[in-house]
Amino acid sequence: MSSPKVWINGKLFDKADAKVSVYDHGLLYGDGVFEGLRIYGGKVFRLREHIDRLYESARAIKLEIPLSKEELIAAVGSTVQVNAKSQGYVRLVVTRGAGSLGLDPRKTSDPQVIIIVDDISLYPPELYEHGMDIVTVATIRNHPDALSPRIKSLNYLNNILAKIEAIQAGCLEALMLNHKGEIAECTGDNIFLVKRGVLKTPSLEAGILEGITRNSVIELARAAGIPVVEGPLTRHDVYTADECFLTGTAAEVIPVVKCDGRPIGLGKPGPITRQLRERFHALVLAD
Ligand code: PXG
């Protein structure tokens, strides 16, 4: 495969030449926002939703993206085409831009708008078949009044610290609680439970990212007549659930069969998880 072409502020660069300044506040302070999108059959899934979320993240950190949504959508389309990818991943990044060595965002100029089109690394296929084992970690999700998890910012240390704990415990994903001790989300995925035929997931008030895969799965479930409840959930709800799965652009819909050493339900992927996974696969191809 030829080297990926990276779009930066309107120009295309080979991967090796795609660079930003070491004075960029995205690097110095994690001052910026991003999106992770997925290409299915040459088309970006839910592009409009990702663009809307990117602009909302930017608005929340008072960062003005120097092009319109329509211009950015067109740039994503052309970069996907140039890279001739029919399946893959798109990373959109907007940094605050280069500035002096101080926090003040007014000292920055030229925000960098970056579009990377590359391959996505998936969990091993066995995990989709047999389900994954997750662990609750001590690192709580960012307090929403400190740094809202609704903002997909370039500072992912909260999630990375949780991921390190999960790996230390021999798991690939961490279940993060919020400041109230409720279930929030995993490091790069939202979480769902099934109990007596009802699909349950933390509401946005839990302090989570409003996942685009999450929203698609909620829509699919409702359309299939599966009741969906968004509200506070505890670890007890996870331990006593019939089924559990995670959703995310990278993970898609992946079953969870164990949490903190407790098998969930029968300890294997359940029928509602399987059904929603199939419906999600059909949706990404149709959308
Ligand atoms: N919670 C968090 C904290 C996330 O970062 C999700 C939930 C799921 O949201 P979506 O909209 O994807 O359903 C995410 C998304 C990566 C990567 O490279 C991470 C995400 C998405 C794509 C790629 O690790 N996180």
Residues whose N, C-alpha, C, O or C-beta is under 5 A from the ligand:
A	BS01	PXG	G36 E185 C186 T187 G188 D189 N190 L209 E210 G211 I212 T213 R214 T247 G248 T249 A250
